[in-house]
Amino acid sequence: MNHKKVHRLYVNLGLQVRIKRKIRRASLARVPIGRPENINERWSMDFMMDVLDNGRRFRIFTIIDHFSRECPLLAADYSLTAQKVASYLDQLALTRGLPKVITVDNGTEFISRAMDGWAYRHGVKLDFIRPGKPVDNAIIESFNGKLRDECLNTHVFSGLEDVRQKLECWRRDYNTQRPHSSIGNLSPTEFVRQQNKGPQKAKILNLQTV
């Protein structure tokens, strides 16, 4: 039995199933993200998931500022829709302001009309990573890994309010106590304070790596 005989039998039997060949598409090279030069220039957003002690699942909405490495918000809920995400961002806008660009994946919440409309109204650009390429959003992926290892994997959560309290404690410690090599071995809060002083801004910028 060879391919010629198989083809002859295929034709004689009148089989109609065609062999689908994989179409190779040229992939567009992603332009490297430039280094931000100010706070609130570029954020990243993502979602995580965990379970309570009774087995019920909950989700966590995470945000990180690329320049200061500060985490403005950790929000937990059973369901996090695009409308809820927009509401959390509106709250941040009142106390912190909004970024020029937010890097996100292709999750349903971020590609929704509600999120697109919110971004348009506030003049914020949503920068979508390539599908299946979390490395394009490496800063928040690294942050999520720390959150998983240092908080989610070390605590048992009895309820949603318990989750929120423990997340907020971890967030405050991360922002105020944790030194980061990418910002000159300062904590995000201290780095922001140095930036606000002005004269030392150029010096600290030289310490910051990609």
KOLNUNU-429474 format. One line per 8 residues: number of its first residue (from 0); their letters; for each residue x, z, y of N, C-alpha, C. Coordinates in nm, 2 decimals. Example, Ala and Ser with C-alpha at 12.3 -4.5 7.8 and 13.67 -1.06 7.14 Angstrom:
REM residues 2
0	as	1.32 0.78 -0.57 1.23 0.78 -0.45 1.32 0.78 -0.33; 1.28 0.71 -0.22 1.37 0.71 -0.11 1.29 0.79 0.00
REM end
This chain:
REM residues 210
0	mnhkkvhr	0.09 0.00 -0.12 0.00 0.00 0.00 0.09 0.00 0.12; 0.08 -0.11 0.20 0.15 -0.11 0.33 0.06 -0.13 0.44; 0.11 -0.14 0.56 0.02 -0.15 0.68 -0.05 -0.28 0.69; 0.00 -0.39 0.63 -0.07 -0.52 0.63 -0.20 -0.51 0.54; -0.18 -0.45 0.42 -0.30 -0.44 0.33 -0.40 -0.35 0.39; -0.36 -0.24 0.46 -0.45 -0.15 0.52 -0.53 -0.22 0.63; -0.46 -0.30 0.71 -0.52 -0.38 0.81 -0.62 -0.48 0.76; -0.59 -0.54 0.65 -0.68 -0.64 0.59 -0.81 -0.57 0.54
8	lyvnlglq	-0.79 -0.46 0.47 -0.91 -0.39 0.42 -0.99 -0.34 0.54; -0.93 -0.29 0.64 -1.00 -0.25 0.76 -1.08 -0.35 0.82; -1.03 -0.48 0.83 -1.10 -0.59 0.89 -1.22 -0.63 0.80; -1.19 -0.64 0.66 -1.29 -0.68 0.57 -1.41 -0.59 0.56; -1.39 -0.46 0.58 -1.49 -0.36 0.58 -1.57 -0.35 0.71; -1.52 -0.42 0.81 -1.58 -0.43 0.94 -1.58 -0.29 1.02; -1.47 -0.22 1.00 -1.46 -0.09 1.06 -1.44 -0.11 1.21; -1.50 -0.02 1.29 -1.50 -0.04 1.44 -1.42 0.06 1.52
16	vrikrkir	-1.37 0.16 1.45 -1.30 0.27 1.51 -1.17 0.22 1.56; -1.14 0.23 1.69 -1.02 0.18 1.74 -0.92 0.30 1.75; -0.80 0.26 1.74 -0.69 0.36 1.75 -0.67 0.38 1.90; -0.68 0.51 1.94 -0.66 0.54 2.09 -0.51 0.57 2.11; -0.45 0.50 2.19 -0.31 0.52 2.22 -0.30 0.61 2.35; -0.21 0.70 2.34 -0.19 0.79 2.46 -0.14 0.71 2.58; -0.21 0.72 2.69 -0.17 0.65 2.81 -0.07 0.74 2.89; 0.05 0.69 2.91 0.15 0.76 2.98 0.13 0.74 3.13
24	raslarvp	0.11 0.85 3.20 0.10 0.84 3.35 0.22 0.89 3.42; 0.25 0.83 3.52 0.37 0.88 3.60 0.33 1.01 3.67; 0.42 1.11 3.65 0.39 1.24 3.72 0.46 1.24 3.85; 0.39 1.29 3.95 0.44 1.29 4.08 0.54 1.41 4.10; 0.65 1.39 4.15 0.74 1.50 4.17 0.69 1.60 4.28; 0.69 1.73 4.25 0.64 1.82 4.35 0.75 1.86 4.45; 0.72 1.85 4.58 0.81 1.88 4.68 0.84 2.03 4.68; 0.97 2.07 4.68 1.00 2.21 4.68 0.94 2.28 4.80
32	igrpenin	0.88 2.40 4.78 0.82 2.48 4.89 0.93 2.53 4.98; 0.92 2.50 5.11 1.01 2.55 5.21 1.01 2.70 5.22; 1.12 2.76 5.26 1.12 2.91 5.28 1.04 2.95 5.40; 0.95 3.04 5.39 0.87 3.08 5.51 0.96 3.16 5.60; 0.93 3.15 5.73 1.01 3.21 5.83 0.93 3.33 5.90; 0.81 3.35 5.86 0.73 3.45 5.93 0.63 3.52 5.83; 0.59 3.64 5.87 0.48 3.70 5.79 0.35 3.62 5.81; 0.27 3.62 5.71 0.14 3.54 5.71 0.16 3.39 5.72
40	erwsmdfm	0.28 3.34 5.69 0.29 3.20 5.69 0.24 3.14 5.56; 0.28 3.20 5.44 0.23 3.15 5.31 0.20 3.27 5.22; 0.08 3.27 5.16 0.05 3.37 5.06 0.03 3.29 4.93; 0.02 3.37 4.82 -0.02 3.32 4.69 -0.13 3.41 4.64; -0.23 3.35 4.57 -0.34 3.43 4.51 -0.35 3.40 4.36; -0.40 3.49 4.28 -0.42 3.47 4.14 -0.51 3.58 4.09; -0.55 3.56 3.96 -0.63 3.66 3.89 -0.56 3.71 3.77; -0.60 3.83 3.73 -0.55 3.89 3.61 -0.67 3.95 3.54
48	mdvldngr	-0.65 3.99 3.41 -0.76 4.05 3.33 -0.71 4.16 3.25; -0.80 4.27 3.23 -0.77 4.38 3.15 -0.90 4.44 3.10; -0.89 4.55 3.02 -1.01 4.61 2.96 -1.02 4.76 2.99; -1.14 4.81 3.00 -1.16 4.95 3.01 -1.15 5.02 2.87; -1.15 5.15 2.87 -1.14 5.22 2.74 -1.26 5.20 2.65; -1.37 5.15 2.71 -1.49 5.12 2.63 -1.49 4.97 2.58; -1.39 4.90 2.62 -1.38 4.76 2.57 -1.43 4.66 2.67; -1.49 4.70 2.78 -1.54 4.61 2.88 -1.43 4.55 2.96
56	rfriftii	-1.44 4.42 2.98 -1.34 4.35 3.05 -1.36 4.36 3.20; -1.25 4.35 3.28 -1.26 4.35 3.42 -1.15 4.25 3.47; -1.16 4.21 3.60 -1.07 4.11 3.65 -1.00 4.18 3.78; -0.88 4.13 3.81 -0.81 4.18 3.92 -0.77 4.06 4.01; -0.80 4.07 4.14 -0.76 3.96 4.23 -0.63 4.01 4.30; -0.52 3.93 4.29 -0.39 3.97 4.35 -0.35 3.87 4.46; -0.28 3.93 4.56 -0.23 3.85 4.67 -0.09 3.89 4.70; 0.00 3.80 4.73 0.13 3.84 4.77 0.18 3.75 4.89
64	dhfsrecp	0.25 3.81 4.99 0.30 3.74 5.10 0.44 3.69 5.06; 0.47 3.56 5.07 0.60 3.50 5.03 0.71 3.55 5.11; 0.69 3.57 5.24 0.80 3.61 5.33 0.84 3.76 5.32; 0.74 3.85 5.32 0.77 3.99 5.32 0.76 4.05 5.18; 0.71 3.97 5.08 0.69 4.02 4.94 0.59 4.14 4.94; 0.51 4.15 5.05 0.41 4.26 5.05 0.28 4.21 4.98; 0.22 4.31 4.92 0.09 4.29 4.85 -0.02 4.34 4.95; -0.09 4.25 5.01 -0.20 4.30 5.11 -0.32 4.35 5.03
72	llaadysl	-0.35 4.31 4.91 -0.47 4.35 4.85 -0.46 4.34 4.69; -0.52 4.44 4.63 -0.55 4.43 4.48 -0.69 4.47 4.47; -0.77 4.38 4.42 -0.92 4.41 4.41 -0.96 4.39 4.27; -1.04 4.49 4.22 -1.09 4.48 4.08 -1.24 4.48 4.08; -1.29 4.40 3.99 -1.44 4.39 3.97 -1.46 4.33 3.83; -1.59 4.35 3.78 -1.63 4.29 3.66 -1.63 4.14 3.67; -1.67 4.09 3.79 -1.68 3.95 3.81 -1.63 3.92 3.95; -1.54 3.82 3.96 -1.48 3.78 4.09 -1.51 3.63 4.12
80	taqkvasy	-1.62 3.61 4.19 -1.66 3.47 4.22 -1.59 3.43 4.35; -1.60 3.30 4.38 -1.54 3.24 4.50 -1.60 3.31 4.62; -1.73 3.35 4.62 -1.79 3.42 4.73 -1.72 3.55 4.76; -1.69 3.63 4.65 -1.63 3.76 4.66 -1.49 3.74 4.71; -1.42 3.64 4.66 -1.28 3.61 4.71 -1.28 3.59 4.86; -1.37 3.50 4.90 -1.38 3.48 5.05 -1.41 3.60 5.13; -1.50 3.69 5.07 -1.53 3.81 5.14 -1.41 3.90 5.15; -1.33 3.92 5.05 -1.21 4.00 5.05 -1.11 3.94 5.16
88	ldqlaltr	-1.10 3.81 5.16 -1.01 3.75 5.26 -1.06 3.77 5.40; -1.19 3.77 5.42 -1.25 3.79 5.56 -1.22 3.94 5.60; -1.22 4.03 5.51 -1.18 4.17 5.54 -1.03 4.18 5.58; -0.95 4.10 5.51 -0.80 4.10 5.55 -0.78 4.04 5.68; -0.86 3.94 5.71 -0.85 3.87 5.84 -0.87 3.97 5.96; -0.95 4.07 5.94 -0.98 4.17 6.05 -0.87 4.26 6.07; -0.79 4.29 5.97 -0.69 4.40 5.98 -0.54 4.34 5.98; -0.53 4.22 5.92 -0.39 4.17 5.90 -0.38 4.02 5.95
96	glpkvitv	-0.49 3.95 5.96 -0.48 3.81 5.99 -0.47 3.73 5.86; -0.48 3.60 5.87 -0.47 3.50 5.76 -0.35 3.42 5.77; -0.31 3.37 5.65 -0.19 3.28 5.65 -0.23 3.14 5.68; -0.12 3.06 5.70 -0.14 2.91 5.73 -0.17 2.84 5.59; -0.10 2.89 5.49 -0.11 2.82 5.36 -0.13 2.93 5.25; -0.21 2.90 5.15 -0.22 2.98 5.03 -0.20 2.90 4.91; -0.10 2.94 4.83 -0.08 2.87 4.70 -0.17 2.93 4.59; -0.24 2.84 4.52 -0.33 2.88 4.42 -0.32 2.79 4.30
104	dngtefis	-0.37 2.84 4.18 -0.38 2.75 4.07 -0.51 2.67 4.07; -0.55 2.60 3.96 -0.66 2.52 3.96 -0.78 2.59 3.90; -0.79 2.72 3.91 -0.91 2.79 3.86 -1.03 2.76 3.93; -1.15 2.78 3.86 -1.28 2.74 3.91 -1.31 2.81 4.04; -1.26 2.93 4.06 -1.29 3.00 4.19 -1.22 2.93 4.31; -1.10 2.88 4.29 -1.03 2.83 4.40 -1.06 2.68 4.43; -1.11 2.61 4.33 -1.15 2.47 4.35 -1.30 2.45 4.39; -1.37 2.56 4.40 -1.51 2.56 4.43 -1.54 2.51 4.57
112	ramdgway	-1.66 2.47 4.60 -1.70 2.43 4.73 -1.70 2.55 4.83; -1.74 2.67 4.77 -1.74 2.79 4.86 -1.60 2.82 4.91; -1.50 2.81 4.83 -1.36 2.83 4.87 -1.31 2.72 4.96; -1.35 2.60 4.93 -1.31 2.49 5.02 -1.37 2.50 5.16; -1.49 2.54 5.16 -1.56 2.56 5.29 -1.50 2.67 5.37; -1.46 2.78 5.30 -1.40 2.90 5.37 -1.27 2.86 5.43; -1.19 2.78 5.35 -1.06 2.74 5.40 -1.07 2.65 5.52; -1.17 2.56 5.52 -1.19 2.47 5.63 -1.23 2.54 5.76
120	rhgvkldf	-1.32 2.64 5.74 -1.37 2.72 5.86 -1.26 2.80 5.92; -1.16 2.85 5.84 -1.06 2.93 5.89 -0.93 2.86 5.92; -0.92 2.73 5.90 -0.80 2.66 5.92 -0.69 2.69 5.83; -0.72 2.73 5.70 -0.62 2.77 5.60 -0.61 2.65 5.50; -0.49 2.61 5.47 -0.46 2.51 5.37 -0.45 2.57 5.23; -0.52 2.52 5.13 -0.51 2.56 5.00 -0.41 2.47 4.93; -0.30 2.52 4.88 -0.19 2.44 4.82 -0.20 2.46 4.67; -0.26 2.36 4.60 -0.28 2.37 4.45 -0.16 2.34 4.38
128	irpgkpvd	-0.12 2.42 4.28 -0.01 2.39 4.19 -0.05 2.28 4.09; 0.05 2.22 4.02 0.02 2.12 3.92 -0.05 2.19 3.80; -0.15 2.13 3.75 -0.22 2.19 3.63 -0.12 2.22 3.52; -0.13 2.34 3.47 -0.05 2.38 3.36 0.10 2.41 3.40; 0.12 2.43 3.52 0.26 2.46 3.57 0.26 2.59 3.65; 0.25 2.70 3.59 0.25 2.83 3.66 0.38 2.85 3.73; 0.49 2.78 3.69 0.62 2.80 3.76 0.61 2.76 3.90; 0.51 2.67 3.94 0.50 2.63 4.08 0.45 2.75 4.16
136	naiiesfn	0.40 2.85 4.10 0.35 2.97 4.17 0.43 3.09 4.12; 0.56 3.08 4.12 0.65 3.17 4.05 0.65 3.31 4.11; 0.63 3.32 4.25 0.64 3.45 4.32 0.53 3.54 4.27; 0.40 3.49 4.26 0.29 3.57 4.22 0.29 3.59 4.07; 0.35 3.50 3.99 0.36 3.52 3.85 0.45 3.64 3.82; 0.56 3.64 3.90 0.66 3.76 3.88 0.59 3.89 3.93; 0.52 3.88 4.04 0.44 4.00 4.08 0.34 4.05 3.98; 0.27 3.96 3.92 0.17 3.99 3.82 0.23 4.05 3.70
144	gklrdecl	0.35 4.01 3.66 0.43 4.06 3.55 0.46 4.21 3.57; 0.51 4.24 3.70 0.54 4.38 3.73 0.41 4.46 3.73; 0.31 4.41 3.78 0.18 4.49 3.78 0.13 4.52 3.63; 0.15 4.42 3.55 0.11 4.43 3.41 0.20 4.54 3.34; 0.33 4.53 3.36 0.42 4.62 3.29 0.42 4.76 3.34; 0.40 4.78 3.47 0.42 4.91 3.53 0.29 4.98 3.56; 0.17 4.91 3.55 0.05 4.98 3.58 -0.05 4.95 3.47; -0.09 4.83 3.44 -0.20 4.80 3.35 -0.16 4.85 3.21
152	nthvfsgl	-0.03 4.83 3.17 0.01 4.86 3.03 0.04 5.01 3.02; 0.04 5.09 3.13 0.08 5.23 3.12 -0.04 5.32 3.15; -0.16 5.27 3.17 -0.27 5.35 3.20 -0.39 5.31 3.12; -0.47 5.41 3.09 -0.60 5.39 3.03 -0.71 5.40 3.14; -0.80 5.31 3.15 -0.90 5.31 3.26 -1.03 5.35 3.20; -1.09 5.45 3.27 -1.22 5.50 3.22 -1.34 5.43 3.29; -1.31 5.36 3.40 -1.42 5.30 3.47 -1.36 5.21 3.58; -1.45 5.14 3.65 -1.40 5.05 3.75 -1.34 5.12 3.87
160	edvrqkle	-1.40 5.24 3.91 -1.35 5.32 4.02 -1.21 5.37 3.98; -1.19 5.41 3.86 -1.06 5.46 3.81 -0.96 5.34 3.82; -1.00 5.22 3.79 -0.91 5.11 3.80 -0.87 5.09 3.95; -0.96 5.09 4.04 -0.94 5.07 4.18 -0.84 5.17 4.24; -0.86 5.30 4.20 -0.78 5.41 4.25 -0.63 5.39 4.20; -0.62 5.36 4.07 -0.48 5.35 4.02 -0.41 5.22 4.07; -0.49 5.11 4.09 -0.43 4.99 4.15 -0.38 5.02 4.29; -0.46 5.09 4.37 -0.43 5.11 4.51 -0.30 5.20 4.52
168	cwrrdynt	-0.29 5.30 4.43 -0.17 5.39 4.43 -0.05 5.31 4.39; -0.06 5.22 4.30 0.05 5.13 4.26 0.09 5.04 4.37; -0.01 4.98 4.44 0.01 4.89 4.55 0.09 4.95 4.66; 0.05 5.08 4.70 0.11 5.15 4.80 0.26 5.18 4.77; 0.28 5.22 4.65 0.42 5.25 4.60 0.50 5.12 4.60; 0.44 5.01 4.56 0.51 4.88 4.56 0.55 4.84 4.70; 0.46 4.86 4.79 0.48 4.81 4.93 0.58 4.90 5.01; 0.57 5.03 4.98 0.65 5.13 5.07 0.78 5.18 5.00
176	qrphssig	0.79 5.18 4.87 0.90 5.24 4.80 0.99 5.15 4.73; 0.94 5.03 4.69 1.02 4.94 4.60 1.11 4.85 4.68; 1.24 4.86 4.66 1.33 4.77 4.73 1.33 4.63 4.66; 1.35 4.52 4.73 1.35 4.39 4.68 1.47 4.32 4.72; 1.55 4.26 4.63 1.67 4.19 4.66 1.65 4.07 4.75; 1.53 4.01 4.74 1.50 3.89 4.81 1.48 3.92 4.96; 1.46 4.04 5.00 1.44 4.08 5.14 1.55 4.19 5.18; 1.67 4.17 5.13 1.78 4.26 5.17 1.77 4.40 5.12
184	nlsptefv	1.71 4.41 4.99 1.70 4.54 4.93 1.62 4.64 5.01; 1.52 4.59 5.09 1.43 4.67 5.16 1.30 4.67 5.09; 1.21 4.77 5.12 1.08 4.77 5.07 1.00 4.67 5.16; 0.89 4.61 5.11 0.81 4.52 5.20 0.77 4.59 5.33; 0.73 4.71 5.33 0.69 4.78 5.46 0.81 4.79 5.55; 0.92 4.83 5.50 1.04 4.85 5.58 1.09 4.71 5.64; 1.07 4.61 5.55 1.11 4.47 5.60 1.02 4.43 5.71; 0.89 4.45 5.70 0.80 4.42 5.81 0.84 4.49 5.94
192	rqqnkgpq	0.87 4.62 5.92 0.91 4.70 6.04 1.03 4.65 6.11; 1.13 4.60 6.02 1.25 4.54 6.08 1.22 4.41 6.15; 1.13 4.33 6.10 1.09 4.21 6.16 1.02 4.23 6.30; 0.95 4.34 6.31 0.88 4.37 6.43 0.97 4.42 6.54; 1.09 4.46 6.50 1.19 4.51 6.60 1.24 4.39 6.68; 1.25 4.28 6.62 1.29 4.16 6.70 1.44 4.13 6.69; 1.53 4.21 6.75 1.67 4.17 6.75 1.74 4.15 6.62; 1.69 4.23 6.52 1.75 4.22 6.39 1.69 4.12 6.30
200	kakilnlq	1.59 4.04 6.35 1.52 3.95 6.27 1.62 3.84 6.21; 1.70 3.79 6.29 1.79 3.68 6.24 1.89 3.73 6.13; 1.93 3.86 6.15 2.02 3.92 6.05 1.95 3.93 5.91; 1.83 3.98 5.91 1.75 4.00 5.79 1.72 3.87 5.73; 1.69 3.77 5.81 1.65 3.64 5.76 1.77 3.58 5.68; 1.89 3.61 5.72 2.01 3.56 5.64 2.02 3.63 5.51; 1.96 3.75 5.49 1.97 3.82 5.36 1.86 3.77 5.27; 1.76 3.70 5.32 1.65 3.66 5.23 1.69 3.54 5.15
208	tv	1.66 3.54 5.03 1.69 3.43 4.94 1.55 3.36 4.91; 1.56 3.25 4.84 1.44 3.17 4.80 1.36 3.25 4.70
REM end
